[in-house]
């Protein structure tokens, strides 16, 4: 844990949060709700975008509001409002009751929630050093412009897109027995260089820097602070040559290859093929009409061979700097860590309080989340991470074990079916491996597999020295659609015999 | 009418403009209300009503910059009280003062150019009318009918899943140059997914609606029951290129992505499928031998959208300086040829093209005589796949606009004019641009809901199409 933990936004804590909660909860109870919980949130966001070093997008957003969720005669009701007044909170409670009554005609499963200890009045703040909202927009634009110009100075680079997203999320939750006031900071930097050749071909390469639950120090690492940031100068220094080599690289020969997959690419496979597949609401069919279901159904818990025996996957809401990390979830459940896949066997799910009770898990593992006051909380993804091998190999060692393969770095295109079987991914860079050595880049690469075949082909995972926490700001789920930030840590890994497509040939069919 | 804050959005616009000290100012005040119901396995899962109030202030600073230059500061905040409006304006002005010149800097439109409010649009309430609002009562009759439909499905051994949502957004746009524009946008949809009790067979349908009075949920459910019956015979087919019938929803998803990819600036920079090798764009180039037109029109019957630019932020092909500019019917593809690309005034200048900003609806149609309905196209089919819808569509290669994704909730084999059974699902790798060149037949255009992009793009009218050699790249085990 970082030594320095700033306090919660004083403008948020100055709001009459407890008065609003009291008004809403009292109104709900008086109208017959068996359960009621209240949230107030303030979410600050800033998005900066530059095109070829010139400012193109600069927007500051500041969303706030309150939400009331009730259970009336076994049916959910939810309502939200923007005005942070006791009258608006009480009105939202009445509207939530009315929604529950309208919806009751459709409900056949009485809603009950798994018990959770009462935590009283608690606070929690994520680990960061510099709140990005204390840095001027001009300074951020200047830094992105400097980086853009570094790339544009190279003859191979025709255009550069640069962006920086920042969020400060303040949440207040109360259900009468737990009252949690929390704040998280996150940011996502990205620079993409574009090369256009005279014959009309073009290609891109994006930085591998992940989105993080850190502050502005991630962009400006200071060795005196432990250097807890990304070395953009080093990455930007090599990016133009890598892009030029990619544009001039030979097109891949389709077939089966051994893959060494960098954490900057593998995190997304974990997200799609494990993270979503081990959400219990999906496995039970609650997302069947939209996000989809899961092949990892509840009857397979404890028996499904998900992958090879070296595969250990955890879910957590506790990893430092994790995007899904929080003290207490949107149902007042304390953050936890648990196993999802143990020795290659499905061993757990991600739960909220309703699902936990419905299927006899006893207690929720704290995966309830709403992306703002206007939306009802859903079971959302924890940080889902693949464990490294203690004393395990380096990435170079993994590459040395491959005769004919490809080393894949960076995420790009992704797609998986609605039961999480069939997936296809591309990446930022594909480097040919020949007789244990890297042998230049390849173009037009995509890999396709079925989830259990892919993870079953995992012969080795790297050691802790290869482990990186990747992730995304924008995991989508639910109707109305919600987005959630989530991290996935993983080491480099070696997969044997994965199907490689040539995307140029696919496009020409 | 005032809102819960005691202030109307019109008053908010006027107060913000009165407080502005910058050279120019744009104010966008929006009131949104929403109601939704969601169900799964024949029972309710989640629901809710919400209301939000958003104020966006765009301060434009023309001082300290060269001739014709300006910087912009954009601040967007929810739930602003009257006593906070000036704070938002000052914050936007601080951002503008700090900012370097914007590449898209331009003069703001004036009332004459923008065609500002004066009762010109008879379909919309006047500037002074209170904001529109929806509430859970809009779904009351629907919920009662749906409850009966869920119970009937339970009795018949089927499971129903789905979602219904109704939103209303009133947008009030004012500028320091005197523009006052207002638009009320209703957006609704219902999605219904039916599965057999063993979950092995699945079918989907959806509809966009503006008022929720035109939704026949029992009829939708009956259509799905027929499709589940089609699927009682399961047929395994390998990956390959198949003659394929795509229904309107699938065509909408593919062409919506094409539309989103049709920006003028990046095309002119040589980095999209619409770039011409060696420089320039492919505008004027023939993309399809069929006489097809892809167009947007803010006044399209049943698909009406804002008839003026509302830009909360600048981007490649949008500009905050364009706020209030009138939008008119635009053909992106005309009679098979690329005719226009999405642009702001700035990106149009960069690309050397006319100014054609994005519009929030899309229609694809053939001018060939007597196009057929999907059922008639099935009846005239020798052998082809019939897709229900597409899912998880992502870009693989921008050079060709190669997209990947899955078929979902029913792929059927049609032989000699009849559906003979359900085929396994596939992963496809296809380019909508390449597909335009392989259209064998284009049917009659009807309103549809894009399955994949309906969260973001609700207003579409599309035909079913017959495609030669649709590339089903691999088999998906998903059912």
Interface residues (C-beta under 8 A of the other chain):
Chain A: X47 X49 X51 X54 X55 X56 X57 X58 X59 X60 X61 X62 X63 X64 X65 X75 X76 X77 X78 X79 X80 X81 X82 X83 X84 X85 X87 X88 X91 X95 X96 X98 X99 X100 X102 X103 X104 X105 X106 X107 X108 X109 X136 X137 X138 X141 X145 X158 X159 X194 X196 X198 X199 X200 X201 X202 X203 X204 X285 X286 X287 X288 X289 X290 X292 X293 X295 X373 X374 X375 X376 X378 X413 X414 X415 X416 X417 X418 X419 X420 X421 X422 X424 X426 X444 X446 X448 X450 X478 X479 X480 X481 X501 X503 X504 X506 X507 X509
Chain B: X4 X5 X34 X35 X36 X37 X38 X39 X40 X41 X42 X43 X44 X45 X46 X47 X48 X49 X50 X51 X52 X53 X72 X73 X74 X75 X76 X77 X78 X79 X81 X91 X95 X98 X99 X100 X102 X103 X104 X136 X137 X139 X140 X143 X144 X146 X147 X150 X154 X159 X161 X162 X163 X165 X191 X192 X193 X195 X199 X204 X241 X265 X269 X270 X271 X275 X276 X277 X278 X312 X313 X314 X315 X316 X391 X392 X393 X394 X395 X396 X397 X398 X399 X400 X402 X404 X405 X406 X408 X425 X427 X429 X431 X434 X455 X469 X471 X473 X474 X475 X476 X477 X478 X479
